[in-house]
Amino acid sequence: TDKVLATWNTYGLEGAHVLRVVASDRVGNQTITLIPLTLISRTNLISYLEAVPAIFSPNGDGRRESTAVRFALEQPSVVTLAVMDSGGTVLRTLVSGQTMSKGAASVNWDGRNAQGVIVPDGQYTVGLLAALESNTLLKQDEKITVTVDSTTPVIAIARPANGFVPATGGIVGNVTDRHLTTYTAWLTDTPRAPAWIEINTGTSSRSDFTFGSLAGRAEGEYALRIEAKDEAENAAETLVPFIIDNTPPKVELTAP
């Protein structure tokens, strides 16, 4: 949803092309969309433009704190490289009117705007404008999309709740993130010296999902652990200790 599906380097390509997008679900339903497009001839001053990684998390956790904007010039050119928001407003200029030689170059962006403030999570455009040094009227303008994601996945367990549960039904909850890559759920019946047993794993967000069954389990102490990670290498972990109690209360009248 609202994310870059892929990148396509169209350097040296012209004429009619067709972009094909195929989507399939778990039960075999499939949709195919064909998008015809025409690539016009242009000045080939820029042979490629990419961001590595294309999604990063400038949140101080030491993982994917910045992205490297990499590009290559076919001729010596005057280069301007800028980061813009979805409305086209320039948030920060990384390179301003600098003459650069033919060949590859790389410029880092740490997710901060011109005022040194980290930008909010979302998609941003990196624009590269190259003007031929020997004739600045000859220009090429290319753009790519980068994503800032500093938010960890959200894990919420609805059952067991309040620390107690009977040995019926299942373990229910949510694992959500816009860019989730993986989650894993484990269970142990020895929480004081845990021997974790994997009960579920996946690569997409889950809502009101049953991660495992509690049916038939013996009374005693248990613990549930869920870990989740996203494309920006943000990670979250939740530990839920609980007790399975299958014994109904005893009622005894001693008077009258």
N, C-alpha and C positions, 0 to 999 in steps of 0.2 A: 504494500500500500504506500503510494507516494514515495517510492525509492527508485534509485537507478538500477535497472535490470542488468545492464552490461555497457561496456564502452566499445566503440568501433573506430579504429584509426582509418580514415578515408584518404590518407595521403596518396596522391598519384591516381586516384580513382575519378572517373567522370562518367556521365551518362545515366541511363535508367537502371535502377536496382529495385529489389523488393526485400523488405524486412519482414520476416516471418516470426510470429510469437505463438508458441504452443504451450497451453496450460492443461495439466491433467490432475484429477483428484484421486483419492484413495480407492474409489470403487470403479475407476476406469473411464469416467466421463472426461471428455476432452473438447477443448475449444481451440481453433486455429484462426489467427488473425493475420492477414496479409496487408502490408502497408507499402504501396508503391511510392518511390521517391526518385528525384533526379538530382544528381550531383553535378553542379556546374563547374566549368573550368575556373581556375583561380591561380593566384600567384603562390608558388610553393616556396615560401620563406621558412615555414615551420613544418618539420617532418613529423613531429609527435609532441603531444602535451598530455601529461598524466600526473595524478597525485598518488603517492605511495606512503601510507595506506590511504585509500579513498574515504575511509571512515576512521575517526580517531577521537580520543577522549582526553582533553586537556584539564584533568581534574586533580592532578597531583598524586596519583597512585603509582606513578612510575611506569605505566604501560601505555603505549601509543599516545604520548603527550603532544606530538606534533605530526605534521605530514610534510613530505618532501614533494614540492612541485617540480617535476622534471620535464625538460623540453629540449629540443634540438633545433638549431638554425642551419639552413642550407647556405646562407650568405651572411656576411657581417651585417648586422642590423642594429637599429636603435630600438630598445625593448622597454615596454612598460608592462608590469605584471601587477594586477590588483585583485582584491577579494571584494565581492559584492553580495548584498543580501538579495532576497527573492524579488525585490522591487527594482533592482539595478543600482541601488545606492552604494557608492564605494565606501567600504568600511576601513580598508587599509590598503595602502600601496606598498607592495613588497619591492618592486623595482620601478624607478621612475626615470624614463628617458635615458637609459644607460646604453652606451654602445658596447655590443658584445660580439665576439668573434664567431665564425662558423664552428659548429660542433655542439656537443651536449652541455647542458647546464642544469643546476639544481638549486632551488631556493626553498628554505623551510618556512612554514607558517605554524606558529604556536597556538593558534586559535584566538588570538587577541586582536582587538580593533586598534585604531590609531591612538586611542587614549590608554591603551595598555590593559583594557578590561576584556576578560574572556567572553566571547559572544555566546548567546543562548544556544541550546541544542536546536539543530535543524540543518537544512541543506543550504549551501552557499555556492556561489559561482566564482570560479577563478578565471579571469580573462587575461589572455596574452595578446598584446598588440606589438607586431614587429614591422618596422619600416626599414626598407633597404637603405643602408648607409650611404651608398653612392647616389641614391635617388629616393628621398624620403616620401615622395608622392606614391611610391609603390609599396603597398601595405598588405598585411594579412592579419586578421583578427580571429582568434580561436578561443573557445570557452570549454571548461569542464565543470563538473559538479563534485563537491566534497561535502561530507556530512560530519557534523560535530555531535557527538553523543557522549555526554558526561554522566548519564544517569544509569545507575545499576538496575538490573532486573528486579521486579517486584514479586516476592513470594508471600502468599497469604494462605494459611491453612484454616479451613472452616470446620473440619472434623478430623481428629478429635479436638474438642473444645473444653475449656475449663478443667483440663487435666485428667478427666475420667471419661471412659467410654465402655459400653458393653461389646462383647465379641460378635457383633453383627454389622452388616453393611461394610462400608469401605472408608479409606482415607481420602478426603475430598478437599480440594483447594484450587488456587490459581498460581500460575507462573507466567508472567507477562513481561514483554519487552518488544519495542518496535524492531529491534535488530537481533533478536535472540538466535543463538547458534546451537546451544545445547543445555539440557538440564538432566539431572539424575537424582532419583529418590532412593534412600536406603532406610532399612528398618532393623532394629536390634531388640532382642528380649533380655539383653544384659547391659543396660545403660551405664552401670558403674564401671564396667570393663568391656566396652562395646566391641562386638564382632559384627560389623555391618554387612547386611545382605541387600543387594540391589533388588528393588521391586519395580522400578519403572525408569525409563529414560526416553528422551525425545529431542527434537530439533526445532519445534515450533511452540508458540505460546499456547497455554492451556487455561480454560476458564470453567469453573465448576466441574473439574475433572477428577475422576477416581483414579488415584495413583496406585492403589492396592487394596486388597480385601483384609478385613479383620475377622471374618467369619470363622468360628471354630478355634480361635486362639485361646490359650490358657490364661487364667488370671495372673496378674503380676505387673511388674514395671516394664515399660517399653520406652523407646525413643525413636523419633523420626528425624531424618536429616535430608535436606534438599539443597543442592547446589545448582546455580544457573550462571551462564556466561553469555555475553553478546559479542557482536562483531568487533566492537571497539575494545574488547578485552576487559570490560567492566564485569565484575563478579559479585554474586550475592550468595549467602548461605543462611539457612534457617534451621534451628534445632528445636524440636518440640518433644519434651518428655511427657509421658502420660501413663495412666494406669488402666488396665483392663479389669473391670469388675463385673462379674457375671452373677454374683450372689444377691438376691433380693433382700431388703431389710426384713428382720424378724420382729413380729409384733406379739407381745405377751401382756395380757391384763392380769395384774396381781391384786387389784381391788377395784370395785367391790367383788 
